[in-house]
């Protein structure tokens, strides 16, 4: 992750441990993605539970970098106000 924003020069590493709260946001986002995946796999594709675990693991690993980055972005937007 860059040290500062390329547009507004906001420092991303505000204080040590600032992004610990982003873990809760990432948990919320990943829960939604995995619940949607499980629901679609069971209801639409009639996937057995044994194969569902593999599908959830694959989708979880696939979306991990996106969810982590999005969670950090959401977390910093909660605490840092931006002006237009």
VMD Tcl script that draws the C-alpha trace (Angstrom):
set ca {
  {0.00 0.00 0.00}
  {1.35 3.44 -0.81}
  {2.53 5.66 2.03}
  {0.47 8.67 0.86}
  {-2.47 9.31 -1.46}
  {-1.32 10.38 -4.91}
  {-4.13 12.97 -5.19}
  {-4.49 14.62 -1.76}
  {-1.25 13.50 -0.02}
  {-3.22 12.06 2.94}
  {-0.95 9.81 4.98}
  {-2.41 6.29 4.99}
  {-0.55 5.02 8.06}
  {-2.19 7.37 10.55}
  {-1.01 5.62 13.74}
  {0.25 2.17 14.71}
  {-2.62 -0.30 14.80}
  {-5.05 2.03 13.02}
  {-6.25 -0.65 10.60}
  {-7.07 -3.25 13.25}
  {-10.69 -2.16 12.98}
  {-10.61 -2.94 9.26}
  {-10.55 -6.61 10.23}
  {-14.16 -6.27 11.42}
  {-15.14 -4.64 8.14}
  {-13.36 -7.41 6.22}
  {-15.18 -10.02 8.31}
  {-18.50 -8.42 7.41}
  {-17.65 -8.25 3.71}
  {-16.27 -11.79 3.49}
  {-19.25 -13.17 5.40}
  {-21.57 -11.63 2.84}
  {-19.58 -12.97 -0.09}
  {-19.32 -16.47 1.37}
  {-22.97 -16.61 2.41}
  {-24.02 -15.56 -1.09}
  {-21.70 -18.19 -2.58}
  {-23.10 -20.89 -0.30}
  {-26.67 -19.89 -1.03}
  {-26.18 -19.90 -4.79}
  {-24.23 -23.17 -4.68}
  {-26.87 -24.96 -2.64}
  {-30.06 -23.50 -4.09}
  {-29.12 -23.11 -7.76}
  {-26.48 -25.76 -8.39}
  {-27.66 -28.30 -5.75}
  {-24.03 -28.75 -4.69}
  {-23.31 -31.34 -1.96}
  {-21.82 -30.01 1.27}
  {-18.51 -31.80 0.68}
  {-17.91 -29.86 -2.56}
  {-19.32 -26.69 -1.05}
  {-16.31 -26.47 1.29}
  {-13.96 -26.46 -1.69}
  {-16.04 -23.83 -3.47}
  {-16.07 -21.60 -0.37}
  {-12.32 -22.00 0.08}
  {-11.67 -21.12 -3.56}
  {-13.96 -18.06 -3.50}
  {-12.54 -16.95 -0.14}
  {-8.97 -17.08 -1.43}
  {-9.95 -15.48 -4.72}
  {-11.59 -12.46 -3.09}
  {-9.15 -12.11 -0.16}
  {-6.97 -9.35 -1.69}
  {-9.99 -7.37 -2.89}
  {-11.82 -7.60 0.42}
  {-8.73 -6.66 2.43}
  {-8.10 -3.59 0.30}
  {-11.76 -2.55 0.30}
  {-11.99 -2.99 4.09}
  {-8.99 -0.71 4.65}
  {-10.50 1.85 2.31}
  {-13.86 1.77 4.11}
  {-12.12 2.02 7.49}
  {-10.07 5.11 6.59}
  {-13.14 6.77 5.04}
  {-14.95 6.43 8.37}
  {-12.30 8.43 10.25}
  {-10.81 10.81 7.68}
  {-12.99 13.48 6.13}
  {-12.28 14.63 2.61}
  {-13.17 17.95 1.05}
  {-14.04 18.39 -2.61}
}
mol new
graphics top color blue
foreach p $ca { graphics top sphere $p radius 0.5 }
foreach p [lrange $ca 0 end-1] q [lrange $ca 1 end] { graphics top cylinder $p $q radius 0.2 }
display resetview
